[in-house]
């Protein structure tokens, strides 16, 4: 017999598959994928995640220096360059009157690649006013984006969809309109795939994200950069008091709210409803994140080697932050929420600012932003802004 080359890993995998397809068995072979789907060695991957850049674990002991290092690490993993030099070139149209506020459609350049349309609400009276960057959810509903939170006065078809969405998640309210009635300038823009920038089909998300990666970019990174730029645009409006700008969101919008607070000093406070967890506690069989698809809007490759999810949100410390969740929310296991809240409170406590962070679980609620929860957010905003 001739000389045999060492059996490489690829040869072994192919050989094992062939033997199994032929009805045979391979000694020592194990399942490659388990429930989730997860690789069968996922516990080892989890154990390897120690989040070495987290505050308190990092060798950097000066908090301001840590914030700079942590933010720079996050920004590096966005894979999308800053767009600070791109003129916004805003165009205003579609003006109409609401109850105590003016509605406008605004189109701006958040990046050098695309113009983005949003809804802008301004209270009647003399400004400058406090402001809210309102960030819409995912919800696997792409025909409406900004319309989920601001009543679309400009499109009857979208109005019907938006009313159904508000009835399902927001106790029939349009959160943006409520904020404007309370005296806040409100800006809400479509993320890529929703409303005027869609509609995307649910099953297309994974391919869209893969194509971004193939092009050396990132879908989640684009959304982060756009939200960062939107915060700066809102703070720069003459009608806005730049010292009193908050980010507010539900579900994916909640993720966007605390992420924007971490990445932008234009955000003075943030309220996030139903999106906070520890990463390891989220990565368990059956969790929605493991399906891919929507997860790609919140996936920065490699970042978990440095920071846990609440570690990223902690970059915003010691600014005021509010986190609410539902105890029956199946998207975020209770243990993950508990771990994340504990980490967040520890960071604010280290800054002698524990009174500036509020975490609350509504045990009887699921993945919703009810009228009672909204009122708590509105009252909190009135206090901190």
C-alpha positions as CSV (number, residue, x, y, z in Angstrom):
1,X,0.0,0.0,0.0
2,X,1.2,3.5,-0.7
3,X,2.1,6.2,1.8
4,X,-0.9,7.8,3.7
5,X,-1.2,11.5,4.4
6,X,-2.3,12.6,7.9
7,X,-6.1,12.7,8.1
8,X,-7.0,16.4,8.1
9,X,-10.0,17.9,9.9
10,X,-11.9,18.5,6.6
11,X,-11.3,14.9,5.5
12,X,-12.6,13.6,8.8
13,X,-15.8,15.7,8.6
14,X,-16.5,14.6,5.1
15,X,-15.7,11.0,5.9
16,X,-17.9,11.0,9.0
17,X,-20.8,12.5,7.0
18,X,-20.4,9.9,4.3
19,X,-20.4,7.0,6.7
20,X,-23.5,8.3,8.5
21,X,-25.3,8.8,5.2
22,X,-24.5,5.2,4.3
23,X,-26.0,4.0,7.5
24,X,-22.7,3.4,9.3
25,X,-21.3,4.9,12.4
26,X,-18.1,6.7,13.2
27,X,-16.5,6.0,16.5
28,X,-16.5,9.1,18.8
29,X,-18.7,11.1,16.4
30,X,-20.9,13.7,18.0
31,X,-23.7,15.9,16.9
32,X,-22.3,19.1,15.2
33,X,-25.4,21.2,15.9
34,X,-27.8,21.0,18.9
35,X,-31.1,22.8,19.8
36,X,-31.1,26.4,18.9
37,X,-29.4,25.9,16.5
38,X,-26.2,26.1,18.5
39,X,-22.9,24.3,17.9
40,X,-22.6,21.4,20.3
41,X,-19.5,23.1,21.8
42,X,-21.3,26.3,22.6
43,X,-20.7,26.0,26.4
44,X,-17.0,26.2,25.7
45,X,-17.5,29.3,23.6
46,X,-19.6,30.9,26.4
47,X,-16.9,30.0,29.0
48,X,-14.3,31.8,26.8
49,X,-16.3,35.1,27.0
50,X,-14.9,36.9,30.1
51,X,-15.7,40.5,28.9
52,X,-12.2,41.8,29.8
53,X,-13.0,45.4,29.0
54,X,-16.0,45.6,31.3
55,X,-15.8,48.4,33.9
56,X,-14.4,46.9,37.1
57,X,-12.7,44.1,35.2
58,X,-10.7,46.3,32.8
59,X,-7.2,47.4,34.0
60,X,-8.3,50.9,33.2
61,X,-9.2,52.5,36.5
62,X,-10.1,56.0,35.5
63,X,-13.7,56.0,34.4
64,X,-13.4,58.7,31.8
65,X,-10.5,56.9,30.2
66,X,-12.5,53.6,30.4
67,X,-15.4,55.2,28.6
68,X,-13.2,56.5,25.8
69,X,-11.6,53.0,25.4
70,X,-14.9,51.1,25.6
71,X,-16.6,53.5,23.1
72,X,-13.7,53.2,20.7
73,X,-13.8,49.4,20.9
74,X,-17.6,49.4,20.1
75,X,-17.1,51.8,17.3
76,X,-14.3,49.7,15.8
77,X,-16.7,46.7,15.7
78,X,-19.4,48.7,14.0
79,X,-17.4,48.3,10.7
80,X,-19.0,51.6,9.5
81,X,-17.0,54.8,9.6
82,X,-18.2,57.9,11.3
83,X,-20.2,60.3,9.0
84,X,-19.6,63.5,10.9
85,X,-18.6,65.4,7.8
86,X,-21.7,64.6,5.8
87,X,-24.1,67.6,5.5
88,X,-27.5,66.7,6.7
89,X,-29.1,69.0,4.1
90,X,-32.6,68.8,5.7
91,X,-35.7,69.1,3.6
92,X,-39.0,69.9,5.3
93,X,-42.4,69.2,3.9
94,X,-45.8,67.6,4.6
95,X,-46.6,70.1,7.3
96,X,-49.9,69.6,9.3
97,X,-51.3,70.6,12.7
98,X,-51.8,68.2,15.6
99,X,-53.4,68.9,19.0
100,X,-50.9,71.4,20.4
101,X,-48.0,70.6,18.1
102,X,-47.0,70.8,14.4
103,X,-46.3,67.7,12.3
104,X,-43.6,67.8,9.6
105,X,-41.8,65.3,7.3
106,X,-38.1,65.8,7.3
107,X,-35.6,64.2,4.9
108,X,-31.9,64.2,5.9
109,X,-28.6,62.6,5.0
110,X,-27.5,60.5,8.0
111,X,-24.7,59.0,5.9
112,X,-23.2,59.8,2.6
113,X,-25.0,56.9,1.0
114,X,-28.8,57.6,1.3
115,X,-31.4,60.2,2.2
116,X,-33.7,59.2,5.0
117,X,-37.2,60.4,5.7
118,X,-38.6,60.8,9.2
119,X,-41.4,62.5,11.2
120,X,-40.7,65.6,13.2
121,X,-43.2,66.9,15.8
122,X,-42.8,70.4,17.4
123,X,-44.9,71.7,20.3
124,X,-46.7,75.0,19.9
125,X,-45.2,77.8,21.8
126,X,-41.8,79.3,22.3
127,X,-38.8,77.1,22.4
128,X,-36.2,75.8,22.7
129,X,-37.9,72.6,23.9
130,X,-36.6,69.4,25.3
131,X,-36.5,66.7,22.7
132,X,-36.8,62.9,22.2
133,X,-35.1,60.8,19.6
134,X,-37.8,58.1,19.3
135,X,-36.5,54.8,17.9
136,X,-38.9,52.3,16.4
137,X,-39.1,48.5,17.1
138,X,-38.5,45.5,14.8
139,X,-41.6,43.4,15.3
140,X,-41.2,41.6,12.0
141,X,-43.4,44.3,10.6
142,X,-41.7,46.3,7.8
143,X,-44.3,48.3,6.0
144,X,-44.3,50.8,8.9
145,X,-41.3,52.1,10.8
146,X,-41.6,55.7,12.1
147,X,-45.4,55.2,11.8
148,X,-45.3,52.7,14.7
149,X,-44.7,55.6,17.0
150,X,-46.0,58.7,15.3
151,X,-49.4,58.8,13.7
152,X,-49.0,59.0,9.9
153,X,-51.1,61.9,8.9
154,X,-49.8,61.6,5.3
155,X,-50.8,58.1,4.4
156,X,-54.2,56.4,5.1
157,X,-52.9,52.9,4.3
158,X,-50.1,53.2,6.7
159,X,-52.4,54.8,9.2
160,X,-54.5,51.6,9.3
161,X,-51.4,49.4,9.9
162,X,-50.1,51.9,12.5
163,X,-53.3,51.9,14.4
164,X,-53.3,48.1,14.6
165,X,-49.7,48.2,15.8
166,X,-50.5,50.8,18.5
167,X,-53.5,48.7,19.6
168,X,-51.3,45.6,19.9
169,X,-48.3,47.0,21.8
170,X,-49.0,50.6,22.9
171,X,-52.5,50.5,24.5
172,X,-53.8,52.3,21.3
173,X,-51.5,55.3,21.8
174,X,-49.0,56.9,19.4
175,X,-46.1,57.4,21.7
176,X,-44.6,60.3,19.7
177,X,-47.8,62.3,19.6
178,X,-48.2,61.9,23.3
179,X,-44.7,63.2,23.9
180,X,-45.3,66.2,21.6
181,X,-48.5,67.1,23.5
182,X,-46.4,67.0,26.7
183,X,-44.0,69.6,25.2
184,X,-41.2,67.6,23.6
185,X,-39.8,67.9,20.1
186,X,-39.9,64.4,18.7
187,X,-37.9,62.9,15.8
188,X,-38.5,59.4,14.5
189,X,-36.7,58.1,11.4
190,X,-37.0,54.8,9.4
191,X,-34.2,52.3,9.9
192,X,-33.1,50.4,6.8
193,X,-35.8,47.9,5.8
194,X,-38.8,49.7,7.3
195,X,-41.4,52.2,6.0
196,X,-40.0,54.4,3.2
197,X,-36.8,52.3,3.3
198,X,-38.6,49.0,2.7
199,X,-40.5,46.9,3.1
200,X,-38.1,44.2,3.7
201,X,-39.3,40.6,3.8
202,X,-38.5,38.8,7.1
203,X,-36.6,36.0,5.4
204,X,-34.4,38.5,3.5
205,X,-32.8,39.9,6.7
206,X,-30.0,37.3,6.9
207,X,-29.0,37.7,3.3
208,X,-29.0,41.5,3.6
209,X,-26.7,41.3,6.6
210,X,-24.4,38.8,4.9
211,X,-24.2,41.1,1.9
212,X,-23.2,44.0,4.2
213,X,-20.4,41.8,5.6
214,X,-19.3,40.7,2.1
215,X,-19.0,44.4,1.3
216,X,-16.8,45.1,4.4
217,X,-19.7,46.7,6.2
218,X,-22.4,45.9,8.8
219,X,-26.2,46.2,8.9
220,X,-26.1,46.7,12.7
221,X,-23.2,49.1,12.4
222,X,-25.1,51.2,9.9
223,X,-28.1,51.4,12.2
224,X,-25.9,52.4,15.1
225,X,-24.2,55.1,13.1
226,X,-27.5,56.5,11.7
227,X,-28.9,56.7,15.2
228,X,-25.8,58.4,16.4
229,X,-26.1,61.0,13.6
230,X,-29.8,61.4,14.2
231,X,-29.1,62.4,17.8
232,X,-26.7,65.0,16.7
233,X,-29.1,66.4,14.1
234,X,-32.0,66.6,16.6
235,X,-29.7,68.3,19.2
236,X,-28.6,70.9,16.6
237,X,-32.1,72.1,15.7
238,X,-32.8,75.7,16.7
239,X,-36.1,74.6,18.3
240,X,-34.3,72.1,20.6
241,X,-32.5,72.7,23.9
242,X,-29.4,70.7,23.1
243,X,-28.8,70.0,26.8
244,X,-32.1,68.1,27.1
245,X,-32.3,65.4,24.4
246,X,-33.3,61.9,25.3
247,X,-33.5,58.6,23.4
248,X,-36.5,56.5,23.9
249,X,-37.5,53.1,22.4
250,X,-39.3,49.8,22.7
251,X,-38.0,46.4,21.8
252,X,-35.3,46.9,19.1
253,X,-35.9,50.6,19.7
254,X,-34.9,50.1,23.3
255,X,-31.7,48.5,22.2
256,X,-31.2,51.5,19.9
257,X,-31.9,53.9,22.7
258,X,-29.3,52.7,25.1
259,X,-26.8,52.1,22.3
260,X,-27.2,55.6,21.1
261,X,-26.7,56.9,24.6
262,X,-23.5,54.9,24.8
263,X,-22.2,56.3,21.5
264,X,-23.4,59.9,21.5
265,X,-22.8,62.6,24.1
266,X,-25.8,64.4,22.5
267,X,-28.1,62.1,24.5
268,X,-28.6,63.4,28.0
269,X,-30.9,60.5,29.1
270,X,-32.4,57.3,27.7
271,X,-35.4,55.1,28.4
272,X,-35.4,51.6,27.1
273,X,-38.4,49.3,27.3
274,X,-38.1,45.5,26.8
275,X,-34.5,45.1,25.5
276,X,-31.8,44.4,28.1
277,X,-30.2,41.1,29.0
278,X,-26.8,39.4,29.6
279,X,-25.4,37.9,26.5
280,X,-24.7,34.5,27.9
281,X,-28.2,34.3,29.4
282,X,-29.7,35.2,26.1
283,X,-27.8,32.6,24.1
284,X,-29.8,29.6,25.2
285,X,-31.8,27.0,23.2
286,X,-35.2,28.4,22.2
287,X,-34.3,32.1,22.4
288,X,-35.5,34.2,19.5
289,X,-32.0,35.5,18.9
290,X,-30.8,32.1,17.8
291,X,-33.0,32.2,14.8
292,X,-30.8,34.7,13.1
293,X,-32.8,37.1,10.9
294,X,-33.7,40.0,13.3
295,X,-30.6,39.4,15.4
296,X,-28.4,40.8,12.6
297,X,-29.7,44.3,13.3
298,X,-28.1,44.0,16.8
299,X,-25.0,42.0,16.0
300,X,-21.5,43.6,16.0
301,X,-19.1,40.7,15.2
302,X,-16.4,40.1,17.8
303,X,-17.6,42.7,20.3
304,X,-18.6,40.0,22.8
305,X,-14.9,39.2,23.1
306,X,-14.6,42.5,24.9
307,X,-17.9,43.6,26.4
308,X,-21.2,42.2,27.6
309,X,-24.4,43.8,26.5
310,X,-24.9,45.8,29.7
311,X,-21.2,46.8,29.6
312,X,-21.9,48.6,26.3
313,X,-24.9,50.4,27.8
314,X,-22.8,51.4,30.8
315,X,-20.7,53.6,28.6
316,X,-23.5,56.1,29.1
317,X,-23.0,56.3,32.8
318,X,-23.6,58.3,34.9
319,X,-26.3,59.9,32.7
320,X,-29.9,59.2,33.7
321,X,-31.1,55.8,32.3
322,X,-34.5,54.0,32.7
323,X,-34.9,50.3,31.9
324,X,-38.3,48.6,32.0
325,X,-39.2,45.0,31.1
326,X,-42.0,42.6,31.3
327,X,-41.7,39.6,33.6
328,X,-43.5,37.5,31.1
329,X,-41.4,38.6,28.1
330,X,-40.3,35.4,26.4
331,X,-37.6,37.2,24.4
332,X,-35.5,38.0,27.4
333,X,-35.3,35.3,30.1
334,X,-35.7,36.6,33.6
335,X,-32.1,35.5,34.6
336,X,-30.7,37.6,31.7
337,X,-32.6,40.7,32.8
338,X,-31.5,40.2,36.4
339,X,-27.8,39.8,35.5
340,X,-27.9,42.8,33.2
341,X,-29.7,45.1,35.7
342,X,-27.2,44.1,38.4
343,X,-24.3,45.0,36.2
344,X,-25.8,48.3,35.2
345,X,-26.6,49.3,38.8
346,X,-23.1,48.4,39.9
347,X,-21.5,50.8,37.3
348,X,-23.8,53.7,38.3
349,X,-23.1,52.9,42.0
350,X,-19.4,53.1,41.3
351,X,-20.0,56.6,40.0
352,X,-22.0,57.6,43.1
353,X,-25.0,58.0,40.8
354,X,-27.3,55.1,41.6
355,X,-30.2,57.5,41.9
356,X,-29.7,58.2,38.2
357,X,-30.5,54.7,37.0
358,X,-33.9,53.0,37.4
359,X,-34.6,49.4,36.6
360,X,-38.0,47.9,36.9
361,X,-39.8,44.6,36.0
362,X,-43.5,44.5,35.5
363,X,-44.2,40.9,36.5
364,X,-47.6,40.6,34.9
365,X,-46.6,42.0,31.5
366,X,-44.9,40.5,28.4
367,X,-43.3,42.2,25.5
368,X,-45.4,45.4,25.4
369,X,-45.2,49.1,26.1
370,X,-48.5,49.8,27.8
371,X,-50.1,53.1,28.7
372,X,-49.0,52.7,32.3
373,X,-45.4,52.0,31.3
374,X,-45.5,55.0,28.9
375,X,-46.8,57.3,31.7
376,X,-43.9,56.1,33.9
377,X,-41.4,57.0,31.1
378,X,-43.0,60.3,30.4
379,X,-43.0,61.3,34.1
380,X,-39.4,60.2,34.4
381,X,-38.4,62.3,31.4
382,X,-40.1,65.3,32.9
383,X,-38.0,64.7,36.1
384,X,-34.6,64.2,34.5
385,X,-34.9,66.7,31.6
